[in-house]
């Protein structure tokens, strides 16, 4: 791996990936708002949502 320093007049800031830390929680909150189940692990797959919905239904009928 090579690292190169580039002269710049821009202010030093963190890496460009920093804003992506809020994406997964936002998607998880949107899923909760839409269907009422919390997804607390990544990756969030459609099959995981279906399973969580099935489990939630079983809890309410028991």
WOBEL-V59556 format. One record per helix or strand of 3 or more residues. SS is the DSSP state (a for helix, b for strand). FROM is the first residue (numbers start at 1). LEN is the number of residues. Records with the same first field share a line. If there is no record, write none. Layout:
SS: FROM-LEN + FROM-LEN
//
This chain:
a: 18-18 + 46-16
//
